[in-house]
Amino acid sequence: MARRVVIAEDEAIIRLDLKEILESEGYEVVGETGRGDEAVDLVGRELPDLAIFDVKMPGIDGIEAARRVAALEGSSVPVLLLTAFSQRNLIEEARDAGVAAYLVKPFERSELMPAIDVALARFEEHKAIDEEHLHVPAAGSSLEDKLETRRLVDRAKGVLMDGHGMDEAEAFAFIQRNAMARRVRMSQLATEVIEGTTAP
């Protein structure tokens, strides 16, 4: 069955390009808009497998739209953010709002599908971290605790990728598997990886 996507991009030509690329790759575009506030409504109504939001949009921006999508009751939708900028503070704000991945514009057709793959994989990681916080009360279940765990896991993945030649999925699997085997939280294991006390 085709994966369903909602696109929110205020430049009609880019929106059209995105739709064409996605449909040629077997995706079904179930909604499109040029406004951030309408994007949130579309996602709530359609419950797609993926949402692609531009950062700058009328109504509300893509980061705020992602934040609202993450807060939707019963919604579990990865968000890929399109941005003309790659400033660090913007990327961190986007990540904390629940954005799974981003793509800098202008992008090549060949860059879109790998970015979607990253968004879907990271979203699964975020769900695994949220699950841990649900089932391990000591982990703390506040949004701040979850965000801190995500930050630590992201940094630890970077260490494993740079120092041990792992790809992103292998790095996350190493952290998750070892945390479970030792019955510790992922945040603790990630900290050990960052500090160099745990390694493959």
FIPAMAR-84242 format. One line per 2 residues: number of its first residue (from 1); their letters; for each residue x, y, z of N, C-alpha, C. Coordinates in nm, 4 decimals. Layout:
NUM	a	X,Y,Z,X,Y,Z,X,Y,Z | ...;
***
This chain:
1	ma	0.0840,-0.1199,0.0000,0.0000,0.0000,0.0000,0.0879,0.1255,0.0000 | 0.0505,0.2242,-0.0780,0.1313,0.3454,-0.0915,0.1345,0.4248,0.0387;
3	rr	0.2525,0.4785,0.0712,0.2623,0.5675,0.1870,0.1917,0.6981,0.1548 | 0.1201,0.7519,0.2533,0.0403,0.8734,0.2342,0.1130,0.9939,0.2910;
5	vv	0.1125,1.1044,0.2147,0.1902,1.2235,0.2531,0.1045,1.3501,0.2470 | 0.1281,1.4402,0.3433,0.0723,1.5754,0.3381,0.1886,1.6709,0.3119;
7	ia	0.1709,1.7624,0.2161,0.2739,1.8619,0.1827,0.2240,2.0008,0.2222 | 0.3085,2.0758,0.2928,0.2777,2.2157,0.3239,0.3965,2.3012,0.2814;
9	ed	0.3783,2.3751,0.1746,0.4850,2.4583,0.1160,0.4181,2.5759,0.0482 | 0.4587,2.6995,0.0839,0.3858,2.8148,0.0310,0.4251,2.8510,-0.1125;
11	ea	0.5349,2.7944,-0.1644,0.5699,2.8196,-0.3047,0.5085,2.7098,-0.3912 | 0.4112,2.7487,-0.4712,0.3339,2.6520,-0.5489,0.4206,2.5652,-0.6392;
13	ii	0.5255,2.6241,-0.6970,0.6105,2.5487,-0.7906,0.6862,2.4372,-0.7178 | 0.7326,2.4671,-0.5966,0.8035,2.3646,-0.5176,0.7056,2.2566,-0.4736;
15	rl	0.5845,2.3006,-0.4355,0.4818,2.2054,-0.3938,0.4502,2.1082,-0.5078 | 0.4403,2.1621,-0.6279,0.4121,2.0798,-0.7461,0.5265,1.9818,-0.7724;
17	dl	0.6499,2.0329,-0.7640,0.7681,1.9464,-0.7819,0.7670,1.8317,-0.6819 | 0.7433,1.8656,-0.5549,0.7398,1.7639,-0.4494,0.6348,1.6576,-0.4801;
19	ke	0.5169,1.7040,-0.5190,0.4075,1.6108,-0.5484,0.4460,1.5164,-0.6628 | 0.5051,1.5735,-0.7680,0.5459,1.4913,-0.8837,0.6495,1.3868,-0.8444;
21	il	0.7522,1.4303,-0.7678,0.8582,1.3375,-0.7262,0.7991,1.2261,-0.6404 | 0.7182,1.2650,-0.5410,0.6609,1.1660,-0.4500,0.5724,1.0657,-0.5233;
23	es	0.4879,1.1161,-0.6134,0.3977,1.0256,-0.6858,0.4760,0.9330,-0.7786 | 0.5859,0.9837,-0.8367,0.6675,0.8983,-0.9237,0.7410,0.7908,-0.8427;
25	eg	0.7558,0.8147,-0.7121,0.8216,0.7174,-0.6234,0.7193,0.6272,-0.5535 | 0.5918,0.6400,-0.5926,0.4901,0.5507,-0.5387,0.4178,0.5994,-0.4139;
27	ye	0.4415,0.7257,-0.3756,0.3704,0.7824,-0.2609,0.2364,0.8392,-0.3062 | 0.1423,0.8496,-0.2126,0.0134,0.9112,-0.2421,0.0046,1.0433,-0.1655;
29	vv	-0.0080,1.1550,-0.2375,-0.0209,1.2853,-0.1726,-0.1692,1.3049,-0.1393 | -0.2009,1.3025,-0.0086,-0.3412,1.3062,0.0340,-0.3864,1.4461,0.0738;
31	ge	-0.2927,1.5412,0.0757,-0.3304,1.6780,0.1082,-0.2144,1.7718,0.0819 | -0.2465,1.8939,0.0378,-0.1417,1.9946,0.0184,-0.1973,2.1327,0.0481;
33	tg	-0.1100,2.2184,0.1003,-0.1507,2.3533,0.1379,-0.0283,2.4444,0.1372 | -0.0531,2.5737,0.1402,0.0558,2.6704,0.1482,0.0613,2.7379,0.2847;
35	rg	-0.0240,2.6908,0.3788,-0.0318,2.7538,0.5112,-0.0022,2.6535,0.6227 | 0.0713,2.6999,0.7240,0.1069,2.6136,0.8357,-0.0120,2.5691,0.9194;
37	de	-0.1054,2.6616,0.9448,-0.2217,2.6253,1.0272,-0.3099,2.5229,0.9561 | -0.3245,2.5390,0.8236,-0.4034,2.4410,0.7472,-0.3335,2.3051,0.7442;
39	av	-0.2000,2.3084,0.7460,-0.1229,2.1835,0.7437,-0.1553,2.0975,0.8654 | -0.1643,2.1615,0.9824,-0.1951,2.0883,1.1055,-0.3335,2.0246,1.0951;
41	dl	-0.4302,2.1005,1.0432,-0.5666,2.0465,1.0251,-0.5661,1.9279,0.9289 | -0.4905,1.9421,0.8174,-0.4821,1.8342,0.7185,-0.4253,1.7067,0.7802;
43	vg	-0.3172,1.7217,0.8564,-0.2546,1.6051,0.9194,-0.3515,1.5402,1.0185 | -0.4207,1.6230,1.0962,-0.5175,1.5704,1.1925,-0.6307,1.4949,1.1256;
45	re	-0.6694,1.5410,1.0078,-0.7804,1.4791,0.9353,-0.7366,1.3546,0.8590 | -0.6220,1.3640,0.7904,-0.5779,1.2557,0.7009,-0.4918,1.1492,0.7696;
47	lp	-0.4268,1.1849,0.8830,-0.3330,1.0962,0.9514,-0.2388,1.0266,0.8524 | -0.1571,1.1060,0.7809,-0.0673,1.0483,0.6796,0.0494,0.9731,0.7440;
49	dl	0.1285,0.9071,0.6603,0.2480,0.8369,0.7077,0.3664,0.9327,0.7205 | 0.3537,1.0503,0.6578,0.4621,1.1484,0.6574,0.4044,1.2865,0.6273;
51	ai	0.4619,1.3904,0.6904,0.4250,1.5279,0.6571,0.5529,1.6012,0.6168 | 0.5458,1.6779,0.5085,0.6598,1.7585,0.4639,0.6194,1.9045,0.4769;
53	fd	0.6879,1.9783,0.5659,0.6540,2.1184,0.5932,0.7711,2.2091,0.5549 | 0.7382,2.3230,0.4941,0.8369,2.4282,0.4747,0.8505,2.5042,0.6066;
55	vk	0.9677,2.5625,0.6325,0.9846,2.6405,0.7558,0.9008,2.7667,0.7516 | 0.9174,2.8460,0.6452,0.8496,2.9758,0.6380,0.7166,2.9616,0.5645;
57	mp	0.6076,2.9793,0.6403,0.4744,2.9736,0.5792,0.3837,3.0743,0.6478 | 0.2820,3.1219,0.5770,0.1821,3.2054,0.6436,0.1009,3.1222,0.7431;
59	gi	0.0318,3.1893,0.8322,-0.0461,3.1187,0.9352,0.0452,3.0925,1.0526 | 0.1116,2.9780,1.0513,0.2172,2.9471,1.1490,0.3331,2.8862,1.0722;
61	dg	0.4544,2.8965,1.1270,0.5689,2.8415,1.0534,0.5751,2.6895,1.0686 | 0.6634,2.6284,0.9916,0.6731,2.4828,0.9878,0.7128,2.4207,1.1204;
63	ie	0.7953,2.4916,1.1979,0.8382,2.4374,1.3278,0.7202,2.4343,1.4254 | 0.6434,2.5439,1.4286,0.5252,2.5464,1.5156,0.4217,2.4434,1.4680;
65	aa	0.4082,2.4284,1.3354,0.3156,2.3281,1.2811,0.3583,2.1880,1.3259 | 0.4898,2.1609,1.3212,0.5413,2.0303,1.3650,0.5121,2.0079,1.5131;
67	rr	0.5301,2.1148,1.5931,0.5045,2.1059,1.7369,0.3574,2.0695,1.7617 | 0.2676,2.1326,1.6857,0.1230,2.1053,1.7034,0.0857,1.9653,1.6544;
69	va	0.1525,1.9208,1.5467,0.1266,1.7851,1.4961,0.1685,1.6829,1.6018 | 0.2848,1.7066,1.6652,0.3337,1.6145,1.7688,0.2376,1.6081,1.8868;
71	al	0.1643,1.7177,1.9107,0.0723,1.7235,2.0242,-0.0683,1.6737,1.9899 | -0.0945,1.6440,1.8620,-0.2282,1.5969,1.8233,-0.2604,1.4643,1.8907;
73	eg	-0.3800,1.4542,1.9431,-0.4247,1.3312,2.0095,-0.4303,1.2175,1.9082 | -0.3651,1.1070,1.9409,-0.3709,0.9897,1.8538,-0.2914,1.0036,1.7254;
75	ss	-0.2155,1.1130,1.7141,-0.1377,1.1333,1.5917,0.0043,1.0839,1.6121 | 0.0571,1.0194,1.5107,0.1939,0.9704,1.5171,0.2517,0.9863,1.3774;
77	vp	0.2921,1.1095,1.3458,0.3306,1.1415,1.2077,0.4705,1.2031,1.2032 | 0.5648,1.1398,1.1315,0.6966,1.1997,1.1165,0.6899,1.3250,1.0290;
79	vl	0.7686,1.4264,1.0654,0.7712,1.5511,0.9883,0.9109,1.5715,0.9294 | 0.9142,1.5949,0.7978,1.0370,1.6333,0.7275,1.0250,1.7829,0.7011;
81	ll	1.1240,1.8603,0.7451,1.1195,2.0056,0.7332,1.2045,2.0524,0.6155 | 1.1468,2.1401,0.5326,1.2222,2.2016,0.4235,1.2660,2.3401,0.4699;
83	ta	1.3928,2.3709,0.4533,1.4422,2.5000,0.4986,1.5473,2.5553,0.4031 | 1.5496,2.6869,0.3909,1.6521,2.7507,0.3087,1.7771,2.7768,0.3928;
85	fs	1.7667,2.7489,0.5223,1.8783,2.7771,0.6139,1.9178,2.6502,0.6872 | 2.0430,2.6414,0.7257,2.0828,2.5265,0.8079,2.1490,2.5747,0.9364;
87	qr	2.0957,2.6865,0.9936,2.1529,2.7351,1.1187,2.1291,2.6346,1.2307 | 2.2307,2.6232,1.3159,2.2256,2.5256,1.4248,2.1047,2.5472,1.5169;
89	nl	2.0780,2.6744,1.5564,1.9681,2.6978,1.6515,1.8336,2.6589,1.5903 | 1.8182,2.6820,1.4598,1.6942,2.6453,1.3905,1.6780,2.4931,1.3910;
91	ie	1.7878,2.4225,1.3632,1.7845,2.2766,1.3579,1.7504,2.2201,1.4960 | 1.8108,2.2775,1.6010,1.7822,2.2288,1.7367,1.6377,2.2569,1.7770;
93	ea	1.5890,2.3752,1.7409,1.4495,2.4091,1.7716,1.3558,2.3131,1.6978 | 1.3887,2.2842,1.5725,1.3067,2.1919,1.4924,1.3066,2.0525,1.5551;
95	rd	1.4245,2.0063,1.5955,1.4337,1.8730,1.6562,1.3498,1.8667,1.7839 | 1.3595,1.9715,1.8668,1.2829,1.9737,1.9913,1.1326,1.9833,1.9663;
97	ag	1.0945,2.0333,1.8484,0.9514,2.0424,1.8141,0.8997,1.9101,1.7588 | 0.9886,1.8120,1.7440,0.9457,1.6818,1.6954,0.9755,1.6568,1.5487;
99	va	1.0483,1.7494,1.4840,1.0860,1.7290,1.3433,1.1862,1.6141,1.3365 | 1.1586,1.5168,1.2495,1.2440,1.3980,1.2422,1.3682,1.4209,1.1560;
101	ay	1.3575,1.5043,1.0525,1.4716,1.5314,0.9648,1.4434,1.6598,0.8874 | 1.5473,1.7129,0.8239,1.5277,1.8339,0.7435,1.6063,1.8243,0.6138;
103	lv	1.5655,1.9053,0.5192,1.6285,1.9093,0.3872,1.6449,2.0557,0.3492 | 1.7678,2.0936,0.3120,1.7947,2.2334,0.2779,1.7585,2.2596,0.1316;
105	kp	1.6835,2.3678,0.1103,1.6450,2.4078,-0.0262,1.7523,2.5004,-0.0841 | 1.7707,2.5038,-0.2145,1.7071,2.4147,-0.3135,1.7689,2.2751,-0.3046;
107	fe	1.6851,2.1731,-0.3203,1.7350,2.0364,-0.3107,1.7220,1.9674,-0.4459 | 1.8058,1.8668,-0.4666,1.7993,1.7854,-0.5880,1.6954,1.6752,-0.5658;
109	rs	1.6377,1.6328,-0.6745,1.5424,1.5209,-0.6690,1.6037,1.4011,-0.5955 | 1.7317,1.3747,-0.6215,1.7999,1.2582,-0.5625,1.8184,1.2705,-0.4117;
111	el	1.7996,1.3909,-0.3554,1.8181,1.4112,-0.2112,1.6893,1.3880,-0.1315 | 1.5754,1.3959,-0.1997,1.4471,1.3888,-0.1286,1.4216,1.2518,-0.0656;
113	mp	1.4375,1.1450,-0.1429,1.4044,1.0119,-0.0904,1.4945,0.9715,0.0268 | 1.6277,0.9942,0.0202,1.7104,0.9642,0.1375,1.6686,1.0457,0.2605;
115	ai	1.6276,1.1718,0.2398,1.5830,1.2556,0.3526,1.4556,1.1975,0.4135 | 1.3662,1.1464,0.3293,1.2434,1.0829,0.3791,1.2786,0.9571,0.4588;
117	dv	1.3737,0.8782,0.4066,1.4166,0.7561,0.4778,1.4710,0.7908,0.6162 | 1.5512,0.8978,0.6230,1.6072,0.9427,0.7512,1.4938,0.9851,0.8447;
119	al	1.3975,1.0617,0.7914,1.2847,1.1089,0.8733,1.2070,0.9909,0.9319 | 1.1788,0.8907,0.8496,1.1023,0.7745,0.8963,1.1810,0.6950,1.0007;
121	ar	1.3122,0.6777,0.9781,1.3958,0.6011,1.0719,1.4091,0.6756,1.2051 | 1.4346,0.8070,1.1988,1.4499,0.8849,1.3229,1.3188,0.8885,1.4006;
123	fe	1.2080,0.8934,1.3277,1.0782,0.8951,1.3940,1.0591,0.7665,1.4752 | 1.1023,0.6533,1.4179,1.0932,0.5255,1.4904,1.1815,0.5299,1.6152;
125	eh	1.2996,0.5935,1.6047,1.3877,0.6084,1.7207,1.3175,0.6902,1.8303 | 1.2557,0.8020,1.7880,1.1862,0.8880,1.8844,1.0754,0.8101,1.9551;
127	ka	1.0049,0.7255,1.8774,0.8979,0.6447,1.9376,0.9553,0.5477,2.0402 | 1.0724,0.4895,2.0090,1.1371,0.3949,2.1012,1.1771,0.4662,2.2300;
129	id	1.2286,0.5892,2.2173,1.2665,0.6681,2.3354,1.1420,0.7025,2.4176 | 1.0344,0.7424,2.3494,0.9093,0.7743,2.4195,0.8546,0.6517,2.4928;
131	ee	0.8645,0.5348,2.4268,0.8184,0.4090,2.4887,0.8963,0.3809,2.6159 | 1.0299,0.4001,2.6084,1.1132,0.3761,2.7262,1.0676,0.4658,2.8409;
133	hl	1.0386,0.5905,2.8118,0.9966,0.6845,2.9165,0.8588,0.6479,2.9719 | 0.7811,0.5787,2.8904,0.6489,0.5348,2.9338,0.6610,0.4173,3.0311;
135	hv	0.7552,0.3258,3.0004,0.7656,0.2004,3.0752,0.8694,0.2016,3.1865 | 0.9529,0.3042,3.1889,1.0547,0.3128,3.2942,1.0300,0.4421,3.3717;
137	pa	0.9443,0.4366,3.4733,0.9075,0.5595,3.5448,1.0288,0.6383,3.5935 | 1.1361,0.5673,3.6313,1.2551,0.6367,3.6801,1.3165,0.7257,3.5722;
139	ag	1.2837,0.6960,3.4467,1.3408,0.7751,3.3373,1.2806,0.9147,3.3331 | 1.1698,0.9323,3.4042,1.1024,1.0623,3.3971,1.0242,1.0658,3.2669;
141	ss	0.9048,1.1182,3.2708,0.8239,1.1123,3.1494,0.7916,1.2514,3.0964 | 0.8554,1.3537,3.1541,0.8252,1.4882,3.1057,0.8857,1.5079,2.9676;
143	le	0.8323,1.6047,2.8955,0.8831,1.6354,2.7626,1.0313,1.6705,2.7691 | 1.0707,1.7449,2.8721,1.2125,1.7828,2.8872,1.3018,1.6600,2.8988;
145	dk	1.2566,1.5603,2.9768,1.3355,1.4370,2.9921,1.3514,1.3666,2.8579 | 1.2414,1.3588,2.7834,1.2464,1.2924,2.6523,1.3396,1.3663,2.5570;
147	le	1.3289,1.4996,2.5553,1.4142,1.5794,2.4659,1.5605,1.5635,2.5032 | 1.5891,1.5606,2.6328,1.7279,1.5432,2.6776,1.7804,1.4062,2.6339;
149	tr	1.6971,1.3030,2.6453,1.7377,1.1693,2.6005,1.7650,1.1707,2.4504 | 1.6767,1.2347,2.3737,1.6978,1.2426,2.2280,1.8303,1.3106,2.1959;
151	rl	1.8602,1.4217,2.2660,1.9851,1.4950,2.2416,2.1061,1.4064,2.2709 | 2.1024,1.3374,2.3851,2.2141,1.2503,2.4220,2.2311,1.1367,2.3219;
153	vd	2.1191,1.0758,2.2824,2.1250,0.9653,2.1856,2.1802,1.0152,2.0517 | 2.1377,1.1332,2.0080,2.1898,1.1898,1.8821,2.3408,1.2111,1.8900;
155	ra	2.3882,1.2656,2.0026,2.5329,1.2879,2.0190,2.6087,1.1556,2.0214 | 2.5526,1.0570,2.0915,2.6175,0.9261,2.0999,2.6205,0.8580,1.9630;
157	kg	2.5140,0.8726,1.8870,2.5136,0.8161,1.7506,2.6266,0.8772,1.6696 | 2.6459,1.0085,1.6840,2.7541,1.0772,1.6127,2.8904,1.0196,1.6484;
159	vl	2.9110,0.9925,1.7778,3.0374,0.9332,1.8238,3.0575,0.7959,1.7599 | 2.9525,0.7143,1.7615,2.9618,0.5789,1.7052,2.9825,0.5810,1.5531;
161	md	2.9172,0.6760,1.4866,2.9300,0.6859,1.3408,3.0705,0.7337,1.3029 | 3.1198,0.8370,1.3735,3.2521,0.8918,1.3420,3.3644,0.7985,1.3849;
163	gh	3.3512,0.7424,1.5043,3.4624,0.6645,1.5596,3.4611,0.5169,1.5273 | 3.3449,0.4635,1.4877,3.3357,0.3184,1.4684,3.2749,0.2801,1.3331;
165	gm	3.2597,0.3787,1.2457,3.2150,0.3509,1.1092,3.0742,0.2951,1.0972 | 2.9909,0.3179,1.1992,2.8528,0.2689,1.1920,2.7668,0.3664,1.1118;
167	de	2.6568,0.3156,1.0531,2.5602,0.4094,0.9965,2.4624,0.4452,1.1085 | 2.3713,0.5370,1.0800,2.2841,0.5890,1.1858,2.1978,0.4803,1.2496;
169	ae	2.1434,0.3907,1.1670,2.0561,0.2846,1.2188,2.1345,0.1884,1.3082 | 2.2571,0.1530,1.2672,2.3399,0.0631,1.3480,2.3751,0.1277,1.4819;
171	af	2.4055,0.2576,1.4775,2.4424,0.3292,1.5995,2.3261,0.3302,1.6983 | 2.2048,0.3587,1.6488,2.0895,0.3596,1.7386,2.0637,0.2189,1.7927;
173	af	2.0742,0.1183,1.7058,2.0506,-0.0202,1.7484,2.1496,-0.0599,1.8579 | 2.2755,-0.0172,1.8454,2.3776,-0.0470,1.9471,2.3360,0.0122,2.0828;
175	iq	2.2928,0.1391,2.0808,2.2526,0.2065,2.2045,2.1306,0.1374,2.2662 | 2.0304,0.1126,2.1840,1.9063,0.0531,2.2338,1.9292,-0.0890,2.2872;
177	rn	2.0014,-0.1695,2.2093,2.0254,-0.3097,2.2450,2.1040,-0.3203,2.3768 | 2.2102,-0.2395,2.3889,2.2938,-0.2470,2.5087,2.2240,-0.1902,2.6319;
179	am	2.1428,-0.0870,2.6123,2.0654,-0.0329,2.7245,1.9692,-0.1392,2.7768 | 1.9027,-0.2107,2.6853,1.8074,-0.3144,2.7256,1.8793,-0.4310,2.7939;
181	ar	1.9923,-0.4719,2.7352,2.0672,-0.5861,2.7899,2.1154,-0.5567,2.9322 | 2.1554,-0.4337,2.9567,2.2076,-0.3972,3.0892,2.0993,-0.3399,3.1809;
183	rv	1.9776,-0.3293,3.1274,1.8635,-0.2746,3.2033,1.8931,-0.1337,3.2555 | 1.9521,-0.0526,3.1665,1.9724,0.0888,3.1987,1.8977,0.1722,3.0953;
185	rm	1.8803,0.2992,3.1244,1.8116,0.3870,3.0310,1.9025,0.4194,2.9134 | 1.8410,0.4496,2.7999,1.9201,0.4866,2.6815,2.0026,0.6113,2.7076;
187	sq	1.9493,0.7029,2.7896,2.0235,0.8258,2.8188,2.1545,0.7935,2.8916 | 2.1498,0.6944,2.9820,2.2712,0.6561,3.0555,2.3724,0.5933,2.9606;
189	la	2.3256,0.5015,2.8762,2.4173,0.4357,2.7836,2.4760,0.5361,2.6850 | 2.3922,0.6285,2.6371,2.4396,0.7314,2.5435,2.5483,0.8171,2.6087;
191	te	2.5278,0.8519,2.7364,2.6274,0.9313,2.8092,2.7597,0.8563,2.8171 | 2.7530,0.7247,2.8428,2.8754,0.6431,2.8494,2.9476,0.6397,2.7149;
193	vi	2.8703,0.6329,2.6066,2.9309,0.6332,2.4729,3.0014,0.7665,2.4487 | 2.9344,0.8766,2.4841,2.9908,1.0103,2.4646,3.1195,1.0266,2.5453;
195	eg	3.1174,0.9735,2.6690,3.2347,0.9865,2.7576,3.3439,0.8845,2.7257 | 3.3113,0.7878,2.6381,3.4118,0.6898,2.5985,3.4248,0.5696,2.6909;
197	tt	3.3315,0.5533,2.7868,3.3404,0.4398,2.8793,3.2682,0.3167,2.8255 | 3.1872,0.3341,2.7213,3.1228,0.2204,2.6541,3.1474,0.2348,2.5033;
199	ap	3.1919,0.1249,2.4429,3.2184,0.1268,2.2977,3.1932,-0.0121,2.2413 | 3.1711,-0.0201,2.1111,3.1485,-0.1521,2.0487,3.2728,-0.2405,2.0623;
***
